[in-house]
């Protein structure tokens, strides 16, 4: 096994504020990559609107 490039960890996140027209809730998302491989992701809709 030959390793020629450095290992890099990337994190990407985004949010959609009040993007749900019916409920007026926001959604957030994050993605973690190690080089070009997706390691983890999570998406969540806001629990309540105040």
C-alpha positions as CSV (number, residue, x, y, z in Angstrom):
1,X,0.0,0.0,0.0
2,X,1.4,3.3,-1.0
3,X,0.2,6.6,0.5
4,X,1.0,9.6,-1.6
5,X,-1.5,12.3,-0.6
6,X,-2.3,14.0,2.7
7,X,-5.4,13.0,4.6
8,X,-7.9,15.8,4.9
9,X,-11.1,16.1,6.9
10,X,-13.8,18.3,5.5
11,X,-17.1,19.5,7.2
12,X,-19.9,21.1,5.2
13,X,-23.0,22.5,6.8
14,X,-26.1,24.4,5.7
15,X,-29.4,25.7,7.1
16,X,-32.7,26.6,5.5
17,X,-34.4,29.1,7.7
18,X,-38.2,28.7,7.7
19,X,-38.0,26.7,4.5
20,X,-41.0,24.6,5.3
21,X,-43.8,26.9,4.2
22,X,-46.6,24.9,6.0
23,X,-44.9,24.7,9.4
24,X,-42.4,27.6,9.2
25,X,-39.7,25.3,10.5
26,X,-36.0,25.4,9.6
27,X,-33.8,22.5,8.5
28,X,-30.1,22.1,9.2
29,X,-27.6,19.7,7.7
30,X,-24.0,18.7,8.2
31,X,-21.7,16.4,6.2
32,X,-18.2,15.1,7.2
33,X,-15.8,13.8,4.5
34,X,-12.4,12.2,4.9
35,X,-10.8,13.0,1.5
36,X,-13.6,12.1,-0.9
37,X,-15.4,9.6,1.4
38,X,-18.5,10.5,3.3
39,X,-18.0,9.6,6.9
40,X,-21.1,11.0,8.6
41,X,-24.2,13.2,7.9
42,X,-27.1,14.5,9.8
43,X,-30.2,16.4,8.9
44,X,-32.7,17.8,11.4
45,X,-35.9,19.8,11.2
46,X,-36.5,22.4,13.9
47,X,-38.5,21.0,16.8
48,X,-40.8,24.0,17.4
49,X,-41.5,27.5,16.3
50,X,-41.9,30.2,19.0
